[in-house]
Amino acid sequence: MMLIGLIVFLPMAGGLLAYVLGRWKEICRDIAAVLFCAAVLVMTLSLPGSMPSMEIGEILFGGLHFTTDGFRAVYAVITAVMWLGTTVFALEYFKEERENLNRYWLFVLVTLGATEGVMLSADLMTTFVFFEILSFTSFTWVIHEETQEAIRAGYTYLFIAVIGGLVLFMGLLLLYHQTGTLSFAELPAAVKTVDNSTEFLAAGLCIAFGFGCKAGMFPVHVWLPKAHPAAPSPASALLSGILTKVGIYGILMISMNAFAGEKLFGEIILLLGVVTMFLGALLALFSINLKRTLACSSMSQIGFILTGTGMYILLSAAGAEEGMVLAISGTMLHMVNHSLIKLTLFMAAGVVVMNLHVMTLDEIRGYGRNKTFLKIAFALGALGISGVPLFNGYISKTLLHEGIVDGIHEAVWNPALLKCIEWIFLVSGGMTFAYMLKLFICVFVQENKNADVQKKYDADRSCMNRLSTAAVTGSSLFMVVLGQPFVMTHLAAFMTGKEEILHFHAFTLENLKGGLISLAIGALLYVFVVRRVLCREDSYVNLWPEKLDLENLVYRPVLVRWLPLIFGEIAAVFGENKILRPAARALVMGGSVAARLLCDSLDGILILLRKSLFRQRKVLRPQQKRMNTIKKGFLATSDTLDLLTSNFSFAMMMTCIGILVILGTLTALVLLL
């Protein structure tokens, strides 16, 4: 019991301690961050043997409930490994940076505790509480550099997170109304008593939408390609490798415990997964930005996982036991694989960014030609995510593919449609190989167009220190270790509790055929699309139309133009009705007073935080003593603008905290009535 409490709450307390230490001495803060992450890893490694559970009663109207099984234990360990690796790497990544690091480490450690809280949660309300906490704390990662691009990406991320949280909460209320419980252990029996299938399905779709916002599922994926390039690379590794899996965790848990027999729900998840898988791969293929390519790749791999989840639901509804085992094993294994692969790839990308401070392919071309350890790490990550045999992605993708094939044989859905989905699966895998081949050849094989720049790159052989080398190269070894069938099948059996998977043979001719088809498609795409279409005059060009941005094309116009018009029309109707006019006026006045009170209270909290937690220290500029009055005035104006920008950032955060308070009140009302 105490073990889970320490895993969840110790890093949160550690974040506050790290902040205080950072105000005193930065090296103490950095050491504390590493030690707290290492302590969490040591504690999580004991979970598979002890399988503890924990309950904290008399809090949040029902208490917080935690438990451990194979899947939760493995992902608790994966989370700790990701945090320790990125923390060690971040020490060098931020070596030239001084601003906002106390804030960064505070929220990194708090997010670690919240993520572990989600992964070890025993019911959906506990999941929801920690899910919302990490949504707001991770927002600070995206805006860390406080550039215009980062702030815009952060607000997109925050908006999607808030909307997703509200819809998720509504889904939880509907599910509780239908089943009387949100416990994962009690849901399988409770769903058998559901008498309103429409409301039950609506609950599932709301919950899937809420979790899908964090997972980067289409059509709420718009934050992902923007937030990853804007965030620091260590944070990008966590956003891609772990925080997207938090969303997948929620979808997977409700699919396994509540909606395994709901065919329509499975069809929707499958179709959304297929679109996410293909669209993410297509965006990555067209991208000419290193981190954006990896971000779109994450979207695509999430699609692979969602496709496996959808197939699991359909196979469960049809009672196809063998296919269910294949689909759920592939889904869980690909979650693990993708987390570790993106840990390696984003840290490798971080090495490039921290040395060059650019990310476009033409500018970084040839940088890694003579950097052996960086080249090996990136190559192993690329081989793993491409599904090359003997590397970890091959086995999980093969299991997912076999789940689709079994669904075709069992006719769990329209066989012709499933056959199309199988080919989309293979083509998406081919595009994965094509864009990873593009990145590797660009950075590690080709020479820069500027000979002087290439000489400069070749002269810089020590691109990272020993600690970073250990973190980047060490993480890449997972690609080889988890590529062995014995390891993967036993890991799948432990996570799923299905011993049948131990008899799966990954290297039969039939299973190899699917992987080899994808690799062949990828090679052809690289030769005929990347080299001949996406490269012009020996330069990488972005041919993706800027207008095809879902956020700018649909979401912002809806919020900025259409919604005000709709509310204006509604207000006009109310104003013309003598009976409704007083009620409308009272509602508007009440809303105005409530909004003013909320804003004033947030301002007070904001001032308190600005005087304590978020107080910015003056950064000593070496040239400041030699500046004249005009230059000093310019710097003062710049600092004032930065202060206003960051104030708005924190105001947004406090607004979201206010929304959480409202949600807590609603929860109390629902549970007490």
N, C-alpha and C positions, 0 to 999 in steps of 0.2 A: 504493500500500500504506500509506504513512505517513498519507495523508489520512483513510482510514477509521479508523485508530487514534486520530487526533486527534479526530475527530467523536465517537467512542464514549467515549474515556477522558479527554479534556481536561475536559469538564464535571464528571466525577466528581472529578478533582483540584481543579477550580474550586470545588466544593462545600466541600471541606475548607478551602481558602484563604478562601472567603467567611465560613465559620464563625469562623476565626481573626481575620479583619478585623473581624467584628461584635463580637467581644469587646473590640476596641480602639476602633473608631469605626464607628458604624452606617452613616454615609453612604458610607464606603469599601466596606462590604459590599454595599450596594445598587448602587453603581456597578459593582463587580466582577461581580455577578450579571447585570446588563444587558450588560456587555461580553462575558462568556462566552457568553451566549445569542446575541448578535449575531455573535460569531466562529463559532459553530456554523452559523448561517444562511449566512454567507458561504462557509464550506467546503462545505456541502451544495449550494449553488447551482452549484458546479463539478462535481458528480457526474454530471449528465446528459451532459456533454461528454466526460468521461474514462472513465467506467464502470470504476473500479478494483476490485480484489479483494484480499483479505488473509487470511493464515493465521497463527495463533499456535500453534505446535506445543509438545509437551512440557508440556501443561497440561490438566487435567481429562480425562485418559485418552483422548486423541484430538485434542485441540486445539480452538481456536475458529476458525471459518471464516466469512468475510464475503465478500459479493459485491454487485454492483450491476447492476440492469437498469432498464428504464423505470419499472415499478411501484415498486420499492424506492427509486429516486432521487427520484421524485415524493413519496413519503411521508416520506422523510428531510427533504425541504424543507418539507413541510406541518408536520411535527413541530417543526422549528426555528422556523417562522413562529408556530405556536401558542405556543411557549415564550416567544419574544421579546415577542409581544403581551401575554400575561398577566403577564409580568414587569414590563413598563412600567406596566401598569395597576395592578399590586399595590403599586407605590411609593406611590400615593395611597390605595389601599384600606386599607393598613396604617399610614397616617400617624399615627393615634391609638393604635396598639398598640405595645407594647414587649416583652411576654412571648413567649417561644418563637419569635421571628422568626429567631434564628440557626439553630435546629433546622429551621425551615421552609425556609430558603434552602439549607441543607445538603442536605436530602433532595429539594428541587426540582431542583437541579442534578445530583445523583446519578441521579435518575429520568430526567432528560433523556438522560444517557449510556446508561442501560439501555434506554430506549425506542429510541434510535437503534441500539443493539446488536441488538434484536429485528428492527427494520425492515430492517437490512442483513445479517441472518444468512443463511448459505448451507446450513445443515443444522438439523435439529430439536433436536439437543442444544445447539447454540449458542443457538437460540431459547429453549429451556427455561431455560438458565442466566440469561439476562438477563430473561426473563419472571418468574422467581421473585424476582430482585433488585428489580424495580420493584413487584412485589406487596407486598413488605414495606416498601419505602421510601415508597410512596404511602399506606400505612396511617397514617403520621404526619400526612398532610394531613387525613384524616377526623377525627382526634381533636384537631386543632390547638387548638381553643377549649377543650377539656377540660371541656365541660359534660357533664351526665349523658346527654343525648341524643346528643352527639357520640361519647362513649366507647362507648355501646351500639351506635351505627351502625358505629363503627370495629371493634368485636369481631365484628359480623356480617360486615363486609367481610373481616376477617382470617380468620375461620373458613371462609368460602366460598373464599378464596384458597388456604388451606392444603389443604383437601379437594380443590379443583381441581388443585392442583399434584401431589398424591399420585396422583390418578387419571390425570393427564396423564403422569406418569412411568411408571406401569404400562402405559399405552398405548404409550409409546415403546419399552419393553422388548419388548412383544408384536410391535410393528412391526419392530423390529430382528431379532427371532428369525425372523420370516417372510421378511424381505427381505435381511438382512445389511448394511443401510445405512440411514442417516438423512439422507443428503445429498439435497437437493431435485433436484439435477441427475441423480443416479443412480436415484432412486426410480421414474421412469416405466418404465425398463427392468427394474428389479428386481421390480416387482409382477407382471410377466408370468410369473415363475417361482414365484409363490406357490402352494402345494399344499393349504393349509388355509384355505378361504374363511371358515369360522366364526371362527377365531382372527384372521384378517385384518380381518373386519368388527368384531370385538370391539375390536381395536386402534384402528380408526378412531373408534368410538363413545367409547372412553375419551379419546382425544385431543380429539375434538370437545367432550366434556363439560368437560375441563380448560380448554380455551381459552374455551368458552362461559361458564364462571364469570366470567371477566374481561369478556367481551363483554356480559354482562347478558341472556343468553339464557334463556328460560323452560325449566325451572322453577328455575334457579339465579340468578334476577334479583333476589332479595329484598333484596340489599344496595343496589341502585342507587337506588330511590326514597328510601332513608334516608340514604345517604352523601352524596349531592349537596347536600341542604339543610343538612346539618350542617357540611360543609366550607366554607372560605372561597370566595368566588365565583371568584377566579382559579384556585384548585385545582379547583373544580367544572367550569370550562371545560376543563381538561386531562383530568379524569376522564371527562367526557362525550365530548369531541372527539377525544382521542387514546388514552387507556388502554383504552376499549372497543374501539377499532380494533386494538389489539394482539391481543386475543382473536380478532377477525374475521380478522386477518392469518394467524394460525395455522390457523384453519378453512379459509380460502381456499387457503392454500398446500398443505395436504394434499389438498384437493379437486381442485386442478389437477394435482398431481404424482403422487398415489397412488390416489385414489378416483374419478377422473372416469368410469370405466366401471362403477362399483358402483351399480346402480339402487336397491337397498334402502337403501344409505347416503344416496343423494340424496333418496329419499322421506322418510326420517326428518328430514334437515336441512330439507327443504321444509316439512314439517308443523310442526316446532318454530319455523321462521321465521314461518309464518303465525300461529301462536298468539301468539308474541312481538309481532308487528306489531299485531295486533288488540287484545290485552290492554293493551299499553302505551298505545295511543291511547285506549282506554276509560278507563284510570286517569287519564290526563292530562285527559280531558274532565270527569271528576268532581272533580278536584283544585281546591282553593281556595287553594293556596300557590304563589307564583310560581316558586320554584326546584324544588319538587316536580313541578309541571306540566312544566317543562323536562326534569327527570330522567326522568319517565315518557315524555315525548316521545322522549328518547334511546333508551329501550328499544324503542319502536315503530319508530324509524328503523333500529335494529339488525335488527329483524324484517324490514324491507324488504330489507336487504342479504342476510340469510340466505335469504330467499325467492329472491332472484336467484342465490345460490350453489347452492341446491337445484335450481333450474331448469337451471343450467349443467350439473350432474352428470347430470341426466336427459336433457338434450338431447345431451350427450356420449355417453352410453350408447346413445342411439338413432342417433348419427351425423348429427344435424341441425346441419350446420356453420353455417348462417346464424343459427339460433336461439342457438347457443353464443356467437357473436360478440356478439349483442345482449345476452344475459344477463350475460356476463362484463364487457362494457363498462359496462353499467348498474350492476353491482355495484361495480366499482372507482370509477366516477365518483361514485356516491352515497356511498361512503366519504369521498372527498375533500370533496364538498359538505357532508356532515353535519359533518365536522370544522370546517370554516370557518364554517358556520352557527352551530354551538354556541359557537364562539369569540365571535362577535358577541353572541348572545343572552344567554349567561351573563355576559359583561362588562357588558352593558346592565342585566341584573338586579342585578349587583354595584353599579352606580351607585345603584340604588334602595336596596339593602340598606345600603350604607355611609353613606347620608344619613339613612335612616329607622330602620334596625335592626329592621325588621319585614318580613314576607313575605306575610302573608295579604292576599287581594285587597281586602277591605273597608277595610283600613287603608291600603293604598297607592293606593287609587282616586283618580284625578285628579292624581297626582303629576307626571306628565309632560306635562300639557296645554300648557304654554308653553316646553318645553325642546326646542328645534328639533333639535339634533344628536342627542340621545338618541332622539327620536321617529323621525327618519329612519333611524338605525341599526337600531332594533328593527323598524321597518316593513320594511326590506329583508331582514332575517333572517326575519321572518314570511312574507314573500312567497316567499323562496327555499325554505323548508322546506315550504310549502304546495303547491309545484309550480305556481305561477302562470307562464304563458308569459312568456318573455323574462327569467326569473330562473333561477338555476342548478339548483334542484331539479326544474324541469320536465323538462329533457332527460334527467337520470339516471332519474327515475321513469318517463318515457315508454319508455326503453330496457328497464327492468325489466318494464313492462307488455307491451311487444311480445315480450319473451322468453316470457312466460306464454302470450300469444296464439299464438306460433309452436309452443309445446309442445302446445297444443290441436289445431292443424292437423296436426302431425306425430304425434299420438296417442302421445306418449311415456309417458303414464300414462292413467288413467281419464279420458276427456274430460269427463264430467259433473263429476267431482271437481275437475278443473282449472278448469272454468267457475265453480264455486263459489269456488275460490281467487281467480280473477280478480275476482269481485265483492267478496270480502273485501278484496282489495287496493284496489279503488276506494273502498269504504266507509271503510277505514282512512285513505286519503288525504283523504277528506271530513272525518273526525273531526279530522285534523291541522289543516285549515283552520278548523274550528269552534273548537278550543281556542286556536289562535293569535289568531283574531278576538276571542275572549273576553278574552285577556290584553291585546291592543292597545287595545280599546275601554275596558276597565276602567282601565288606567293612563294612557292618552293622550287619551281622548275624554270619558268620564263625569266628573262632578264628585263630590267627596267628600260623603257625607251630612252631615258636619259643616261648616257654612259657614266657621267660624273656621279649621278645619284646612285647607280649600281655599285660604283667603287666605294662610295660611302657606306652602303649597306654591307658590302663584303668585308669592309674593315672592322665593322662592329660585330665581332663574333660572340661577345658575352652579352647576350640580350636579356639575361635575367640572373639573379643571384642563386645561391645554392638552395635556399629554402624554397624559392619559387620553382626551381628546377625539380626539386623533390615532389612538390605539390602537383605540378603539371604532368611530369613524366610518370609519377606514381599513380595518378588517377587513370592514366591511359592503359595501365596494365590490366585494369578490370575488363577491357575489351577482349583480351586474350583469355584470361581466367574464366570469364563467364561465357566464352565461346565454346567451351568443352561440354559435350552433351551430358556427361555424368553429373557435372556441377549444376547445369541448368535444369535437368529433370528432377533432381533432388530438391533444388530450390523451389521449383514449381509445386512439387508434392507437399513441401512444408507450408507454402503460402496458401494453397487451395485445400489441403487436406485430402486430395485425390491421389491415392497411390497408383491408380491406373496410368498416370502420366509417366511413370518410371519405365514403362514398356515402349515409349515412343522412340522411334529410330529416325534421327534427323537426316542421316546421310544415305537414305535409300535413293535410288534413281528417280523415283516419282517425286520425292520431296526436293531433291536437288534441282529438278527441272524448273520448278517455279522460280527459285532464286536465280538460276542462270538466265531464264527468260528476262527477268527484270534487269540484270546486269547487261545483257545484250542490248536491250532497249535503251538503257542509259548510255552505253558506248556510242550507239547510233545518234542519240540526241546530242551528245557532246560534239561529235564530228560534224553533223549536218545542221544543227541548230545553233549551238554555242559558238563554234568556230566560224561558221559561214553567215550567220544571221545576226547574232548578238555581239560579234566583233567586227568593227568596220575600221579599215585603215589601221589595223593593229591596235585598236582601242576598244574597250568594253563600253557598250552603249546601252542605255535603259530605254527599251522600246515599249514599256508598259504605259498605257495612256494615263496621264495624271487625273483625268476626269473620272476614272474608275476607282475612286476612293470612296468607299461606302460611308465613311464618316461625313465627308464634305458633300457627297452626292445626295445622301438621304437624311442622316441623323441630325446634322446641324440645321438644314432647312426646316425639318419638322419642328425642332425646338424653337428656332428663332422666328420663323415666319408663320407656320401653320397653326401651332398651338395657341399663340396669342390671338389669331383670327377666330379660332374656335371658341376660346373663352370669351372673346369680345361679343360674339353672336349670342352665346349663352347669357352673358350679362345683359345684353339688350332685351332678350326675351323676358328675363326676370324683371327688368326695369319697367317694361310695358304692362305687366300684370299687377293690378292694384293689390291683389291678395299676397302675391309672392314678394312684392317690393319691400315691405318692412323686414321680412325674414332675410332677404338678400342683403339689405343695408346692415342689419345686425350682424350677419355672418361676415361681411366685409370689415365692419368696425372691429368685431372680435378678433378676426384674423390679423388686422393691423396692429391691435394692442399686443396680441400674442407674439407677432413677429418682432415688434419693438422690444418687448421684454426679452425675447430670445437673443436679439442682436446685442442689447445692452449687457446681458449676462455673459455673452460670448466675448464682448469687448473687455469686460472686467477680467475674465479668465485669461484672455489674450495678453492684457497688460501685466497680469501676475506672472504669466509664463515668460513674457519678454523681459521682466525684471529678474527672473531667476533661471529657468531651464533653458530658454532660447536666447538669453542675452548674448549678443555678439561682441566679441572682443576686437579691438582695433588690431589690424594686421600691420606690423611694422614694415614699412616700405623703405628699402635702403636709400632710394633716391629722394625721399621726401624732404630731407634736410636741405637739399640744394634747390628746391622748387621755389619759383617766384609766386607771388600772390595769385595770379591768374590760374596757374596750374593747380595750386592748392584749392582754389575755389571750384575748379572743374572736378577735382577728386571728391570734394565734399558733396557736390551735386550728384555725382555718380553714386556715392555711398548712400545718399538719401533715397535715390531711386531704387537701389538694391534693397534698402530697408522696407520701402513700400511694397515691393514685389514679394519679399519674404513674408511680410505681414499678411498679405492676401493669401499666401500659401497656407500659413498657419490658421488663418480665419476659416479657410475651407476645411481644414482638418477639424477644427472645433465645431463647425457646422455638422460634420459627419458624426462627431461624438454626441451632439444634440439629437440627431436622428436615432442613434442607438438608444438614448434615454427614452425617446418616444416609443421605440419598439419594445423596450423593456416594460414600459407601462401597459402597452397593449397585451403583452404576454401575461402580465399579472391579471388583467381583466378577463382574458380568455380562460385562464386556469382557475380563477376564483369563481367564475359564474357557473 
